[in-house]
Amino acid sequence: MKTEDIALFHRIVETGSLVEAADILNLPKSTLSRRLQALEDELNVKLFHRQSRAMTLTASGSHFYDKTTPMLATLEQTLSELSGQEAQVAGHLRILIFPIPEILHITHAIFEFMDLNPELTVEIIVSSEPKDMIRNNIDLAFMLEDAFNENEMVARHIIDETVHFFASPEYLEKAGKPLTPEELPAHNSILFRYPNGRIFNEVPFGKEKTLSVTGNLCVNSLGTCLEATLMGRGISMMPLPIAQEYVENGKLVMLFEDVEPYEGKCFLVYPSRRFISLASQRFIDHMMLALETCIQNGACDRQAKTKGAIKPLI
């Protein structure tokens, strides 16, 4: 029995469709179907109820999935221990990146990892849209702290980002400049919707206060948020690197400069219900070192910190 076929079986389970699994894995549907049939023949059990649009697990299939998940995780860990840190990794990684200011530094570090492991193939997905990491076969994701379900992920804290309030001179001339936190809820705020569906309308003010804000525009892209702020649509809350250039040239005004800014957190996450592959383990180690070096050398062009401990957010 090939462990690769068991891994393919897991992908079919997680997508719920032979067609979707074949698309994600970049394999012909006929190849995936043949290998699944071979696995069922070898086990002498039926793993799926095959339907026209979906595949659901049989009782035997569900039992096999539950039992093989920790087995695959143990196997990957064993291979990691036996191969040593110098061995190259192969396979394919699908990586989701929320469009954060450090996206270029993250992608450069991904390219470095690929150069170190030429047998590895990588797919980078940049999106602020909700995506089920299991169903979409996403191995790892770089996401903001409120953008994922904490009960379903293991997360590694990698970046702290200072977040400030901004508005255009045109908006402030029309609506007035808020000078105290009590004035902010009366203004039109540009709201932000995270990939998990949550609207960011309870915003932190400084380190200890939270304010409820409202607005007539909601976006799910930092780029769109910036453009709306520049066009005077309202007050926004954004990471400083996004707005720094426009503050310096006078197109945006930073509000409440005397208030200690809130620090948003970015995490490198992966699904807690899925075994983590050797490639993913090595990738996490590489990214932590690369981003830490980037920050220490000042290449990331911001004040930030990296955290070393891995922790489940439960």
N, C-alpha and C positions, 0 to 999 in steps of 0.2 A: 504494500500500500504506500503510495507516494504522499509525502507531506504536502507537496504542491497541490495535489488534488483535494486534500482536506482544506487547504487554504482557499481554493476556488469554491468549494462547497460553502465556506463561511461567507464569501462575497455574495453568492446567490441568496443566502439566507438574509443578509443585511440589506440587499437591494429589493428583495421580494420578487425579482424578475430575472429570467434567464437573459432576456434581451438587454436589460439595463446593465446587468453584470458584465455581459460581453462587451458592451459599449465602453464601460468604465475601464475594463481591463485591456481594452484594445485587442480583443480576440474574436475570431469568427464565432458566431452563435453555434455553428455545427461542431466546432472544436470543443467548446464548453459543454455542450450537450453530450458529446461522446465521452468526455472525461468524467462527467457526472454519472453517466450510465455505467461506465467501467467501475466507478467507486461503489455504486449500488450493487452491481453484480458481485464484486469482491466481498462486500459485507453481507450479501444475500438478504438485503432488506430494502424496502422502498422508503426513500428519505423525504420525498415531496409528493403532495397532491398536485398534479399538473393541471392548470386551468388555462383558458385562452389568454388571459391578461395578467395573471399572477401565479405565483407558486407558493404554497403554504406547506409548512413542515408537517409531516406525520408525527405520531407519538415517538416512533423510533428515531426520526430525524431530529426532533427536539432534544431527545436524550443524547444523541450523538453530538449535537452542537454544544450542549452544556458540558459534556465530558471532554471534548477536544479543545475547547477554548483555553483552559489552563494548561493543557498538554502542549499546545503550540507555543504558549508563553514560556513554558519551561524549556522547550526545545531551543527557542531563540536565545534565551539566557545562557543555556549550555554552549551553544555555538559561539556566543560572544566570549565566554570564558575560555573556550578552547582555542579560538582563532587569534586571540590577543588583539591589542589595540592597533597594531600596525597592519593587520590584514584588511584588504579591500572588501567593500560590501557591494552587492549587486541588487537587482530587483528594480522596483519602481516606487516612487514616492509622489503622492498627491498632496500638495501643500496649499492651504488657504491663508491668505494674508488680508486682514482688514486694512483699508487704505489709511495707514497712520503715517506721520511725518518721517519715520525711520524706514520706510518701505525700500528705499534705494540701498541702504546699508544692509538690510535683511537680504535682498536679492543678491547683492554682491557676495555676501557670506554663503549663500546657497550655491552660487557659481564656483566658489572656492572649494566647497565640499564636493561638488561634481568633478572638479579637476583632480581631487585626491582619490576619487572613486570612479574611474572612467567606465566601469561596467554598470553604473547606476543610471537610470533614467528618471527624470523629474518633470512633473507638471505643476505649474504655479497658477493658482486661481486667485485673482484679486477681486474681492467682492465685499460689499456691505449688506448684501441680501441674506436672509436667513437660509442656512444650509444644514441639513441633517448630516453630520459627519459620517455616521455609520452607513446610512442609505447611499450617500454619494461617494463612499469609499475614500474619504479624506483622512489621510494618516495623521497629519499635524496641522495646527492652525495658530496664527498669531492674531490674538483677539483682545479687545479691551475688556476690563473686568466685569462690566455689566452686559456684555454681549453674548454670553453663553450660559447654559444651564449648569450651575455649579454642582448639582447632584450627579451629573452624567459625565463629568470630565475630571481628568487629572491635570493639574495646571502647574506650570513653573513660571514664577514671576521674573520677568526679564528687564522691564523698563518702567521707570517712573517719569511721568510727563507733567510739567506744570501747565495748568489750565486757567485761563483768564477770561474776563468779559471784554467784548469789543463792540464798537459801533462806528459807523461812518460819521464824519463831521456833518453831512447833510441830514442824517437822522437826528443827531443831537440838536441841530439848529431848529428842527421842526418839533421835536418832542421834548426837548430839554435834557440836560445831563443829570442822571441820577447820582446823588451824592451820598445817600445812605442806603443800606440794604432794604429798608422798609419801602423805598421808592421803586425798587426793581420790579415787583409784581405788577405795578401799574403800567409798565411799559410793554410794548409788543416784543416778545422774544421769538427768536428763530429756534424752533424745537427740533430735536434729533431723535430718530427712531433707530434703536439698536437691532442687530440681526435676530435677536430672540423675540422681537416684537414690542419690547418695552420702549415707551416714549420717555425721553429724558426731560421731564418737566418738574422734577424735584431736584433742584440743583444745589450743589454745595457752595456755600459762601464762606471763604476762608477755611479754617480747619474744623470748626465745631458747629457751624450754623447751616441749616438747609432751608431753602426758600421755594415756595410753589410759584411757578411762572406760567404764563399763558401766551399764545401767539396764534396768528392766522396762517403760519407756514410751518410745515414739518418736512424735514429732509432725512435722507439716510446716507448722505455722502458729505465728507468734510469739504470736498471741493465745491459742492453746491452751497454748503453752508457759508463758506468764505465768499463766494460770488454774491450771495444774497445779502451778506453783511456789507460788502463793498457798495452794493446798489441801494443801501439805505432801507432795507426791508425790516430791520429791527436789530435788537441786541442779541449777540450770539455768545456762546461759551466754547472756546476752541483751545487746542494746544498752542503754546506760544510759538513754536517753529512755523506753524501754518500762517500766522499773522505777522510775524516779526518784520518782514520786509515792508509791509504796508503801513505798519506803525511808524517805521523809520522815514518813509516818504510822505507821511501825512494823510494817507488815504483811509487809515483807520485810527481810532483813538482807544487806548487801553483804559478801561474803567477801574476804579477802586484800586489804584496802584499802591496805596498804603496798606492794603489788606494782604496778608500772607496767602499766596495762591494755593488752591487745591491741587493735589498731586494725583492725577489719573494713573492707573496701572495697566500695563499690557502684559499678557501672559502667553506663553507657548503651551498649547493644550493638546490633549489627545483623548479619545473616548476611553472611559474607564472599563467599559464592557468588552473591549477588544484587546487581544494580546498585542504587545508592542514589538515590532520587528527589530531585527538587528540593525537594519539601515536606520530606523527611527531612533534607536538608542544612540547610535553614533552621531546622527544628525543633531540631536539635542545637545550632546556634549560639545560638538563643534560650534553650534550657534551660541551657546553660553560663553565659550571662550572668545569667539569672534566679536560678539557684542561688547563683552567686558573690555577687550583690547581696544575696540573702537572708541568707547567712552573714555578710557584712560588716556588715549592719545589725542582726545579732543576732536576726533574725526566726525563724530556724530553731531557736533556743533550745537550742543545743548547741555544743560545740567541734568544728569540722570544717574540712576543707580541700577546695578543688577543684583539679583538675589540668587543664591546658589542652591537653596534647598528645594527639593521637589515635594509637593504636598497635594493631596486630594482636597478639593473644596467641598466639604460635606458638613 
